[in-house]
Amino acid sequence: FCRAFNIPYYIGMVVPFLIIYIFNWVIFFIIIVTLLRKSCKSDLKDVKKKQENISFVRQQLVIVTTLSVLFGLGWGIGLFATQDIHNNKIVRDLFSALFVIVTAFHGLFIFIMQCIRSNDVRSV
């Protein structure tokens, strides 16, 4: 099949992947900092509501961080599944299988993090 190798591969595949991956993390941190600032500025008077708000924010941070790592991790593994990085067929097949498994179960990960871990769903 037709694809780039060596320097054109790195310029055409690896560099754009890294740029997009880093850009996504920068935007992720900007959004998280903005949300945390808004949640900390609201409700400074009510201590009980503030405690609930901090607990909710902490839970959402865990969910967002876990999903971000899982989604980025899948495509990072896909990058290592290429023949140009690993010439060993067993290692390449292992990375290919991990890539397929991780990306195929994105919906399951979202379900687990948003539905099963939710306190509202567990209390029903």
For each residue, the residues with C-beta under 8 A, 3 or more apart:
1:
2:
3: 9
4: 8 9 12 13
5: 8 9 84
6: 9 10 84
7: 10 11
8: 4 5 11 12
9: 3 4 5 6 12 13 14 82 84
10: 6 7 13 14 15
11: 7 8 14 15
12: 4 8 9 15 16
13: 4 9 10 16 17 79 82
14: 9 10 11 17 18 79
15: 10 11 12 18 19
16: 12 13 19 20
17: 13 14 20 21 75 79
18: 14 15 21 22
19: 15 16 22 23
20: 16 17 23 24
21: 17 18 24 25 72 75 76
22: 18 19 25 26
23: 19 20 26 27
24: 20 21 27 28 68 72
25: 21 22 28 29 68 72
26: 22 23 29 30
27: 23 24 30 31
28: 24 25 31 32 64 68
29: 25 26 32 33
30: 26 27 33 34
31: 27 28 34 35
32: 28 29 35 36 61 64
33: 29 30 36 37
34: 30 31 37 38
35: 31 32 38 39 57
36: 32 33 39 40 57
37: 33 34 40 41
38: 34 35 41 42
39: 35 36 42 53 57
40: 36 37 44
41: 37 38 44
42: 38 39 53
43: 46 49 50 53
44: 40 41 50
45:
46: 43 49 50
47: 50 51
48: 51 52
49: 43 46 52 53
50: 43 44 46 47 53 54
51: 47 48 54 55
52: 48 49 55 56
53: 39 42 43 49 50 56 57
54: 50 51 57 58
55: 51 52 58 59
56: 52 53 59 60
57: 35 36 39 53 54 60 61
58: 54 55 61 62
59: 55 56 62 63 117
60: 56 57 63 64
61: 32 57 58 64 65
62: 58 59 65 66
63: 59 60 66 67 113 114 117
64: 28 32 60 61 67 68
65: 61 62 68 69
66: 62 63 69 70 109 113
67: 63 64 70 71 109 110 113
68: 24 25 28 64 65 71 72
69: 65 66 72 73
70: 66 67 73 74 102 106 109
71: 67 68 74 75 106
72: 21 24 25 68 69 75 76
73: 69 70 76 77 102
74: 70 71 77 78 99 102 103 106
75: 17 21 71 72 78 79 103
76: 21 72 73 79 80
77: 73 74 80 81 95 98 99 102
78: 74 75 81 95 99 103
79: 13 14 17 75 76 82 85
80: 76 77 85 86 95
81: 77 78 86 92 95 96 98 99
82: 9 13 79 85 86 92
83: 86 87 92
84: 5 6 9
85: 79 80 82
86: 80 81 82 83 91 92 95
87: 83 92
88: 91 92
89: 92 93
90: 93 94
91: 86 88 94 95
92: 81 82 83 86 87 88 89 95 96
93: 89 90 96 97
94: 90 91 97 98
95: 77 78 80 81 86 91 92 98 99
96: 81 92 93 99 100
97: 93 94 100 101
98: 77 81 94 95 101 102
99: 74 77 78 81 95 96 102 103
100: 96 97 103 104
101: 97 98 104 105
102: 70 73 74 77 98 99 105 106
103: 74 75 78 99 100 106
104: 100 101
105: 101 102 108 109
106: 70 71 74 102 103 109 110
107: 110 111
108: 105 111 112
109: 66 67 70 105 106 112 113
110: 67 106 107 113 114
111: 107 108 114 115 116
112: 108 109 115 116 117
113: 63 66 67 109 110 116 117
114: 63 110 111 117 118
115: 111 112 118 121
116: 111 112 113 121 122
117: 59 63 112 113 114
118: 114 115 121 122
119: 122 123
120: 123 124
121: 115 116 118 124
122: 116 118 119
123: 119 120
124: 120 121
